[in-house]
């Protein structure tokens, strides 16, 4: 890493702004799939799966359920890979740093855009690798951008959730492509432009991000990127002024994470990572994320068929509601920082005697986790009611909840577990939740087949399943209350005697 005196302040803000634009315009485009489906159907993708059904009132009805199933499968696999690839990406990020992870992500994204550009109705099969690569590349760019929050100290959670909200809002990219398509711009031109933007991502990788990772807490003289004066290598071990303070920090971290996470050897780090994965916090956080994510994925993947059913197949109404859904996705970047502000609200306030900053972060996360679960239940209830105008409210609740969900997921992992394992833990929880989200496709087939296109029973079941998400904030709340009681009984003890184990 290179030290760059005199320009680090401006560079930090420029890094933040360009990272926000990158997340907003590229990373989560796959979740605007409903807009892209409208275009793909117009271009005849998978149209060979539409068959003539029986006549109704003298009119030949075309059955395109096979086409809908293929589009649902494309989205299911893309959404799965969006999450599952975070596992190898997290290990890659922790092991090789920012530059390697980003270059791989940019390569995947550009290849996916090229696949769509050169696909056609005769080559519809290219959508499977194309959307998968776009999803995987986007999540890798998001992961490397989240560390920018480390540059802003007390606003760390706010920045992380802001970027997660921009990830949600980037679903509007496919709406823009849809509008351009309706104006005469072909899919090939739009996706060739997306592929060409990879050059901009590469420039930002080398100019505005570190080669390795941004440490936390941030050293006072930390800088990164290309040098603007003399080159001086930055040594992470010089973060603290002397070895005694570093040793005290390691001792506290060992007590904080039971068996230590700052050990000098790989075996110690591996044991600490395993302890984090087997903790109740991680397991309930996985349940919290998985049940809500499945609800969102099924809603997005079945939005087009749902609108077809509620509008009785009226193309103008389907287009109108599809555009409304995509536009509300743009608001994700406005909603997500609210969650970060909730988690950062204790910053700057005096903590209770003996209370560590990480414990205060954990206590602040309870309200965020609870509100996210509550939003999901309300969203699921609205999505279950077959009332077309009500879907506007459903769209609003959906984007609000997704913003809280993914921002809160990253922020909670960053405060509840050792920073050196953020990439691996973030990747693992996303990968495991992705396996659970594969249930989306069999549920879609169940609705289309056995239930005859009526999703009410599945929606009710998913709403009840979403109630499991309330267990996680309750678990964290009870943990923080137990620590407060322990602290009250040991007010005269040394701060190092107050352990904060992961339960």
DOGUTI-645087 format. One line per 10 residues: their letters; for each residue x, y, z of C-alpha. Coordinates in Angstrom, 2 decimals. Layout:
A> X Y Z  ...
This chain:
XXXXXXXXXX> 0.00 0.00 0.00  1.30 3.46 -0.74  1.18 6.50 1.46  -0.03 9.63 -0.29  0.24 12.78 1.79  -1.90 15.83 1.07  -4.48 14.18 -1.14  -5.94 11.39 1.06  -8.91 13.50 2.27  -10.13 14.33 -1.22
XXXXXXXXXX> -9.39 10.79 -2.35  -11.54 9.32 0.44  -14.59 11.31 -0.63  -13.96 10.62 -4.30  -13.66 6.91 -3.51  -16.96 7.06 -1.64  -18.76 8.90 -4.46  -17.44 6.73 -7.30  -18.11 3.58 -5.30  -21.70 4.71 -4.77
XXXXXXXXXX> -22.12 5.31 -8.51  -20.60 1.91 -9.30  -22.92 0.10 -6.89  -25.91 2.12 -8.07  -25.38 1.47 -11.77  -24.04 -2.07 -11.96  -23.84 -4.41 -8.98  -27.43 -5.66 -8.46  -28.82 -5.30 -11.97  -30.00 -8.91 -11.99
XXXXXXXXXX> -32.76 -8.04 -9.52  -34.38 -5.88 -12.17  -35.03 -9.10 -14.06  -38.78 -8.39 -14.32  -38.02 -5.46 -16.63  -35.65 -7.54 -18.72  -38.20 -10.36 -19.03  -40.62 -7.93 -20.67  -37.98 -7.18 -23.33  -36.92 -10.81 -23.73
XXXXXXXXXX> -40.51 -11.93 -24.28  -40.94 -9.24 -26.93  -37.80 -10.52 -28.68  -39.13 -14.07 -28.58  -36.75 -15.69 -26.10  -37.95 -19.20 -25.18  -41.04 -18.57 -27.37  -40.78 -22.10 -28.74  -42.08 -23.28 -25.35  -45.43 -21.51 -25.89
XXXXXXXXXX> -48.10 -23.92 -27.14  -51.66 -23.47 -28.36  -54.20 -24.47 -25.77  -57.91 -25.09 -26.14  -60.23 -22.45 -27.52  -62.06 -20.22 -25.03  -65.15 -18.43 -26.38  -63.90 -18.97 -29.92  -60.45 -17.51 -29.16  -57.28 -19.59 -29.37
XXXXXXXXXX> -55.46 -19.34 -26.04  -51.66 -19.64 -26.05  -50.15 -21.39 -23.04  -46.74 -19.87 -22.22  -46.26 -21.49 -18.81  -43.20 -23.32 -20.16  -41.67 -20.01 -21.19  -42.39 -18.52 -17.75  -40.76 -21.54 -16.08  -37.58 -21.06 -18.12
XXXXXXXXXX> -37.37 -17.38 -17.19  -37.99 -18.31 -13.56  -35.18 -20.87 -13.76  -32.81 -18.29 -15.28  -33.50 -15.91 -12.41  -33.30 -18.68 -9.79  -29.84 -19.72 -10.97  -28.65 -16.11 -11.31  -29.90 -15.23 -7.81  -28.35 -18.42 -6.45
XXXXXXXXXX> -24.96 -17.64 -7.99  -25.25 -14.01 -6.86  -25.13 -15.32 -3.30  -23.17 -18.54 -3.64  -20.22 -16.91 -5.41  -19.74 -14.64 -2.40  -18.21 -17.63 -0.59  -15.19 -18.11 -2.91  -15.17 -14.34 -3.44  -14.92 -13.76 0.31
XXXXXXXXXX> -12.00 -16.17 0.67  -10.38 -14.62 -2.41  -10.87 -11.11 -1.01  -9.46 -12.01 2.43  -6.51 -13.90 0.93  -5.46 -11.81 -2.08  -7.01 -8.40 -1.41  -9.05 -5.88 -3.34  -7.32 -5.77 -6.73  -7.46 -9.49 -7.48
XXXXXXXXXX> -11.08 -9.82 -6.33  -12.22 -6.82 -8.36  -10.44 -7.81 -11.56  -12.11 -11.21 -11.44  -15.50 -9.62 -10.76  -15.11 -7.13 -13.60  -14.12 -9.94 -15.97  -17.23 -11.96 -15.02  -19.52 -8.94 -15.40  -18.15 -7.99 -18.82
XXXXXXXXXX> -18.39 -11.57 -20.10  -22.00 -11.79 -18.93  -22.89 -8.55 -20.71  -21.27 -9.85 -23.91  -23.25 -13.10 -23.68  -26.53 -11.15 -23.55  -25.37 -8.86 -26.36  -24.76 -11.77 -28.71  -27.75 -13.87 -27.63  -30.99 -14.13 -29.58
XXXXXXXXXX> -34.28 -16.03 -29.53  -32.43 -18.90 -31.22  -29.68 -18.74 -28.58  -31.89 -18.20 -25.53  -29.76 -20.71 -23.63  -27.02 -18.04 -23.37  -29.15 -16.26 -20.78  -28.17 -18.87 -18.18  -24.41 -18.13 -18.12  -25.00 -14.46 -18.96
XXXXXXXXXX> -27.18 -13.60 -15.95  -25.07 -15.82 -13.72  -21.88 -13.96 -14.65  -23.53 -10.55 -14.27  -24.81 -11.52 -10.82  -21.49 -12.97 -9.69  -19.45 -10.04 -10.95  -21.82 -7.55 -9.35  -21.62 -9.10 -5.89  -17.82 -9.15 -6.04
XXXXXXXXXX> -17.74 -5.44 -6.85  -20.16 -4.78 -3.99  -18.05 -6.74 -1.51  -14.88 -4.82 -2.35  -16.74 -1.51 -2.08  -18.19 -2.19 1.38  -14.78 -1.75 2.98  -14.94 1.95 2.02  -17.03 2.35 5.18  -13.82 1.75 7.16
XXXXXXXXXX> -12.56 5.12 5.90  -15.34 6.98 7.72  -15.09 5.68 11.29  -18.24 6.49 13.24  -20.34 6.44 10.05  -19.13 2.99 9.05  -22.51 1.20 9.26  -24.22 4.06 7.44  -21.78 3.80 4.51  -22.12 0.01 4.36
XXXXXXXXXX> -25.91 0.17 4.29  -25.79 3.04 1.78  -23.80 0.85 -0.60  -26.17 -2.06 -0.01  -29.07 0.24 -0.84  -27.30 1.29 -4.03  -26.95 -2.42 -4.83  -30.74 -2.76 -4.53  -31.36 0.38 -6.58  -29.16 -0.86 -9.42
XXXXXXXXXX> -32.11 -3.07 -10.41  -33.28 0.06 -12.24  -30.57 -0.60 -14.85  -32.75 -3.16 -16.62  -35.65 -0.68 -16.57  -33.42 1.80 -18.42  -32.57 -0.94 -20.93  -36.30 -1.67 -21.29  -37.10 2.00 -21.95  -34.22 2.25 -24.43
XXXXXXXXXX> -35.50 -0.89 -26.14  -38.96 0.67 -26.50  -37.23 3.70 -28.02  -35.48 1.59 -30.63  -32.14 0.73 -28.97  -31.43 -2.99 -29.30  -30.33 -5.29 -26.48  -27.01 -5.79 -28.27  -26.12 -2.09 -28.15  -27.15 -1.68 -24.49
XXXXXXXXXX> -25.16 -4.67 -23.28  -22.11 -3.85 -25.41  -22.02 -0.49 -23.59  -22.24 -2.31 -20.25  -19.32 -4.54 -21.24  -17.27 -1.50 -22.30  -17.80 0.08 -18.86  -15.46 -2.60 -17.51  -12.57 -0.31 -18.52  -13.85 2.35 -16.08
XXXXXXXXXX> -14.09 -0.25 -13.30  -10.47 -1.28 -13.93  -9.28 2.34 -13.72  -11.08 2.83 -10.42  -9.54 -0.40 -9.08  -6.01 0.91 -9.54  -6.56 4.61 -8.84  -9.07 4.75 -5.98  -8.84 1.49 -4.05  -6.05 -0.23 -2.11
XXXXXXXXXX> -4.26 -3.28 -3.44  -5.00 -5.18 -0.24  -7.80 -4.16 2.15  -8.76 -1.07 4.15  -8.02 -1.76 7.84  -10.38 -1.04 10.74  -9.90 0.85 12.96  -8.19 3.17 10.52  -4.68 4.47 11.35  -4.45 8.28 11.50
XXXXXXXXXX> -1.97 8.47 8.63  -3.51 5.77 6.45  -3.61 6.47 2.70  -3.93 4.26 -0.37  -3.91 4.19 -4.16  -1.26 5.75 -6.38  1.31 7.97 -4.71  1.15 11.73 -5.09  4.43 12.35 -3.30  6.95 9.78 -2.14
XXXXXXXXXX> 6.30 6.06 -1.90  6.20 4.62 1.59  4.97 1.15 2.29  2.20 1.00 4.89  2.67 -1.66 7.55  -0.60 -2.79 9.20  1.36 -3.72 12.33  2.13 -0.02 12.82  -1.55 0.76 13.38  -0.96 1.15 17.12
XXXXXXXXXX> 1.88 3.23 18.54  3.70 0.47 20.43  3.84 -3.25 20.92  2.36 -3.17 24.41  -0.84 -1.57 23.16  -0.96 -4.11 20.34  -0.61 -6.93 22.85  -3.42 -5.48 24.97  -5.59 -5.24 21.87  -4.91 -8.88 21.04
XXXXXXXXXX> -5.74 -9.93 24.59  -9.08 -8.10 24.45  -9.89 -9.57 21.05  -9.11 -13.07 22.33  -11.59 -12.61 25.16  -14.13 -11.04 22.82  -14.16 -13.99 20.44  -13.65 -16.82 22.92  -10.66 -18.57 21.38  -9.10 -15.55 19.70
XXXXXXXXXX> -9.17 -14.18 16.18  -5.96 -12.21 16.10  -3.55 -15.10 16.58  -0.29 -15.03 14.67  -0.64 -18.37 12.93  -3.04 -19.78 10.38  -4.23 -22.56 12.68  -5.35 -20.05 15.31  -7.20 -18.02 12.69  -8.90 -21.15 11.38
XXXXXXXXXX> -10.10 -22.13 14.84  -11.46 -18.66 15.42  -13.29 -18.70 12.09  -14.80 -22.08 12.92  -15.95 -20.79 16.30  -17.71 -17.88 14.59  -19.48 -20.20 12.13  -20.67 -22.52 14.90  -21.93 -19.70 17.12  -25.64 -19.21 17.67
XXXXXXXXXX> -25.34 -15.66 16.39  -24.18 -16.88 12.99  -26.76 -19.67 12.78  -29.72 -17.46 13.69  -28.41 -14.72 11.42  -28.38 -17.28 8.61  -32.02 -18.17 9.33  -32.92 -14.46 9.52  -31.41 -13.80 6.09  -32.55 -17.02 4.39
XXXXXXXXXX> -36.28 -16.91 5.13  -36.63 -13.28 4.08  -34.43 -13.66 1.02  -36.52 -16.60 -0.22  -39.64 -14.44 0.07  -38.06 -11.70 -2.02  -36.63 -14.02 -4.65  -39.95 -15.77 -5.22  -41.71 -12.41 -5.51  -39.22 -11.04 -8.07
XXXXXXXXXX> -39.05 -14.28 -10.03  -42.85 -14.55 -10.31  -43.66 -10.85 -10.70  -44.31 -11.01 -14.44  -46.68 -14.02 -14.25  -48.42 -12.45 -11.25  -49.02 -9.21 -13.15  -50.21 -11.19 -16.17  -52.76 -12.89 -13.92  -53.93 -9.76 -12.07
XXXXXXXXXX> -54.20 -7.65 -15.24  -55.82 -10.46 -17.25  -52.90 -10.27 -19.68  -53.32 -6.59 -20.65  -49.85 -5.65 -22.05  -50.10 -1.93 -21.24  -51.00 -2.61 -17.61  -48.25 -5.21 -17.28  -45.75 -2.69 -18.64  -47.10 0.04 -16.34
XXXXXXXXXX> -46.74 -2.03 -13.18  -43.39 -3.42 -14.29  -42.09 0.13 -14.70  -43.54 1.11 -11.31  -41.77 -1.80 -9.65  -38.45 -0.92 -11.30  -38.76 2.76 -10.36  -39.39 1.92 -6.71  -36.16 -0.14 -6.77  -34.30 3.11 -7.39
XXXXXXXXXX> -35.39 4.28 -3.93  -33.33 1.54 -2.27  -30.33 3.85 -2.05  -32.51 6.35 -0.13  -33.97 3.76 2.25  -30.85 1.80 3.19  -29.01 4.61 5.07  -31.91 4.75 7.55  -30.85 1.33 8.70  -27.25 2.45 9.01
XXXXXXXXXX> -28.29 5.48 11.04  -30.24 3.18 13.37  -27.11 1.07 13.89  -24.81 4.09 14.26  -27.12 6.06 16.56  -25.03 5.26 19.65  -21.86 6.71 18.08  -20.70 9.82 19.86  -22.76 9.04 22.95  -21.03 8.02 26.19
XXXXXXXXXX> -21.16 4.30 26.75  -22.03 2.59 29.99  -19.06 1.98 32.31  -17.16 -1.08 31.14  -19.10 -1.32 27.87  -16.96 -1.87 24.79  -17.70 -0.27 21.43  -18.42 -3.63 19.80  -20.94 -4.45 22.53  -22.64 -1.07 21.92
XXXXXXXXXX> -22.73 -1.89 18.19  -24.38 -5.21 18.96  -26.98 -3.56 21.18  -27.74 -1.01 18.46  -28.29 -3.77 15.91  -31.30 -5.23 17.77  -33.74 -2.58 16.55  -32.45 -2.88 12.98  -32.86 -6.67 12.95  -36.38 -6.43 14.42
XXXXXXXXXX> -37.60 -3.74 12.02  -36.29 -5.73 9.04  -38.26 -8.82 10.11  -41.39 -6.74 10.69  -41.13 -5.13 7.24  -40.82 -8.56 5.62  -44.02 -9.82 7.24  -45.94 -6.72 6.12  -44.52 -7.02 2.60  -45.43 -10.71 2.43
XXXXXXXXXX> -49.00 -10.05 3.56  -49.51 -7.38 0.89  -47.95 -9.58 -1.80  -50.33 -12.39 -0.87  -53.48 -10.33 -1.49  -54.63 -10.56 -5.15  -55.52 -6.86 -5.43  -53.81 -5.08 -8.32  -53.68 -1.48 -6.95  -52.35 -2.82 -3.63
XXXXXXXXXX> -49.21 -3.93 -5.44  -47.94 -0.35 -5.44  -47.72 -0.61 -1.65  -46.17 -4.06 -2.04  -43.45 -2.58 -4.26  -42.65 0.10 -1.67  -42.48 -2.38 1.21  -40.39 -4.75 -0.89  -37.69 -2.22 -1.74  -37.65 -0.89 1.83
XXXXXXXXXX> -37.27 -4.37 3.26  -34.59 -5.46 0.77  -32.59 -2.33 1.57  -32.75 -3.08 5.30  -32.12 -6.79 4.74  -28.85 -6.67 2.80  -27.50 -3.56 4.47  -28.28 -5.00 7.89  -26.74 -8.32 6.93  -23.37 -6.81 6.03
XXXXXXXXXX> -23.41 -4.35 8.94  -24.24 -7.03 11.53  -21.44 -9.31 10.33  -19.01 -6.38 10.47  -19.84 -5.60 14.13  -20.52 -9.08 15.54  -17.47 -10.95 14.21  -13.73 -10.33 13.78  -12.89 -7.96 10.90  -10.26 -10.37 9.55
XXXXXXXXXX> -13.05 -12.84 8.73  -15.55 -10.41 7.21  -15.09 -11.59 3.63  -15.29 -15.28 4.52  -18.27 -14.93 6.87  -20.15 -12.62 4.50  -19.51 -15.05 1.66  -20.48 -18.09 3.72  -23.78 -16.67 4.98  -24.70 -15.54 1.47
XXXXXXXXXX> -23.74 -18.91 -0.02  -25.73 -20.92 2.53  -28.74 -18.65 2.13  -28.42 -19.13 -1.65  -28.84 -22.89 -1.23  -32.04 -22.23 0.70  -33.24 -19.81 -1.99  -33.18 -22.64 -4.56  -36.59 -23.56 -3.12  -37.91 -20.69 -5.23
XXXXXXXXXX> -38.02 -22.77 -8.42  -39.87 -25.82 -7.03  -42.32 -23.45 -5.34  -42.90 -21.75 -8.70  -43.47 -25.13 -10.37  -45.83 -26.08 -7.53  -47.90 -22.93 -8.09  -47.97 -23.34 -11.87  -48.74 -27.05 -11.77  -50.46 -28.52 -8.73
XXXXXXXXXX> -52.06 -25.25 -7.57  -53.21 -24.25 -11.06  -51.53 -20.84 -11.00  -53.05 -19.75 -7.67  -50.18 -18.82 -5.28  -52.26 -18.00 -2.17  -51.31 -21.15 -0.20  -47.60 -20.72 -0.94  -47.76 -17.02 0.00  -49.40 -17.84 3.34
XXXXXXXXXX> -46.77 -20.51 4.05  -43.93 -18.08 3.27  -45.50 -15.40 5.48  -45.58 -17.83 8.39  -42.01 -18.90 7.63  -40.93 -15.25 7.77  -41.90 -15.14 11.43  -38.76 -17.17 12.20  -36.75 -14.01 11.47  -37.87 -12.51 14.81
XXXXXXXXXX> -35.81 -15.08 16.74  -32.51 -13.45 15.72  -33.12 -9.97 17.20  -34.53 -11.63 20.32  -31.35 -13.72 20.67  -29.11 -10.64 20.30  -31.26 -8.64 22.75  -31.06 -11.35 25.43  -27.31 -11.60 24.90  -26.82 -7.84 25.36
XXXXXXXXXX> -29.04 -7.81 28.46  -27.04 -10.67 29.96  -23.82 -8.75 29.35  -25.31 -5.65 30.98  -26.26 -7.68 34.06  -22.77 -9.20 34.16  -21.22 -5.76 33.86  -23.37 -4.41 36.69  -22.11 -7.19 38.99  -18.46 -6.59 38.13
XXXXXXXXXX> -18.22 -2.80 38.14  -15.11 -2.94 40.31  -13.38 -5.53 38.13  -10.81 -4.85 35.42  -12.26 -4.17 31.95  -10.33 -7.15 30.62  -12.21 -9.44 32.98  -15.49 -8.76 31.20  -15.67 -11.23 28.36  -18.04 -10.88 25.46
XXX> -18.40 -14.40 24.08  -20.23 -15.26 20.92  -23.18 -17.40 21.96
